[in-house]
Each structure stands twice: as structure tokens, then as C-alpha cells.
Amino acid sequence: MHQNFTPNDLVRLLYRETSVSETLALRAVLTEDLEMRFEFKTLFSAFQQLPKVTFRPSDNAIRRVLNYSKATALESHI
């Protein structure tokens, strides 16, 4: 069965959001379809240029969430 993939599928592949079967199918298509391979290489190049960010909440934000959790847990027992 031939499956039509979109650029969105290629983005999902870049971010490892495809299932195993989708990944295998997309890789097969990329080996056969020059247009799709060019599109993937273009997306991959852009993907590599994106800044790599990690998010870490401040200690104050964590403390506030934990305090809120404690307060609401006590309210539910009252």
C-alpha cells in the first residue's frame, strides 16, 4: 500500500513523533523519492539551526506550585 506523506509527517519524523511503522515507511519513501528527500534535507537543515533550549523553572516557581499543592490537598480532606 502506497502512503502519501506530507511535510508535516517529515517534521514529526525530525522530532521523533512518528510510530515505528511510520518511521520505517518514511525512511523507505526518503530512499526512493528524490523530491521528498530534498524536502527532508531542507527541513533538517532548518531544524539544526534552531536554538536548543531547555526549560527549568525557578526555585520560587517550584516552591509556589508545591505550596499550592499542599494547600489544596489539605482543603480536600477538610
C-alpha positions as a printed Julia matrix, in Angstrom:
78×3 Matrix{Float64}:
   0.0    0.0    0.0
   1.38   3.37  -1.01
   1.01   6.04   1.64
   1.17   9.75   0.87
   3.27  11.67   3.33
   3.17  15.4    3.89
   5.79  17.89   5.08
   4.09  17.66   8.49
   4.99  13.97   8.58
   8.61  14.9    7.88
   8.56  17.37  10.77
   7.12  14.67  13.03
   9.97  12.4   11.92
  12.51  15.1   12.81
  11.06  15.43  16.3
  10.77  11.63  16.71
   6.99  11.78  16.98
   6.28   9.04  14.47
   5.43   5.45  15.28
   7.88   2.7   14.39
   5.85   1.74  11.33
   5.59   5.37  10.17
   9.32   5.85  10.67
  10.12   2.78   8.57
   7.68   3.85   5.86
   9.02   7.39   5.79
  12.62   6.16   5.57
  11.65   3.92   2.66
   9.99   6.85   0.89
  13.06   9.04   1.51
  15.29   6.47  -0.2
  13.02   6.32  -3.25
  11.58   9.82  -3.7
  14.16  12.49  -4.58
  11.69  15.35  -4.06
  10.73  14.12  -0.62
  14.4   13.59   0.28
  15.22  17.16  -0.79
  12.31  18.45   1.3
  13.52  16.44   4.31
  17.09  17.7    3.92
  15.81  21.27   3.78
  13.71  20.77   6.92
  16.6   19.01   8.66
  18.94  21.89   7.87
  16.45  24.37   9.34
  15.92  22.09  12.34
  19.65  22.05  13.07
  19.76  25.85  13.07
  17.04  26.19  15.71
  18.38  27.07  19.14
  18.43  24.19  21.55
  16.6   25.3   24.65
  15.84  23.63  27.91
  13.36  24.95  30.35
  13.97  24.97  34.05
  11.5   26.71  36.32
  12.89  28.97  39.01
  13.12  27.65  42.57
  10.46  30.2   43.54
   8.03  28.85  40.92
   8.57  25.28  42.12
   8.06  26.32  45.74
   4.81  28.13  44.85
   3.45  25.09  42.99
   4.33  22.77  45.88
   2.74  25.15  48.4
  -0.41  25.35  46.28
  -0.5   21.56  46.04
  -0.2   21.22  49.8
  -2.9   23.82  50.41
  -5.39  22.22  48.03
  -4.64  18.72  49.34
  -5.49  19.88  52.85
  -8.7   21.55  51.64
  -9.95  18.32  50.09
  -9.55  16.48  53.41
 -11.49  19.07  55.41
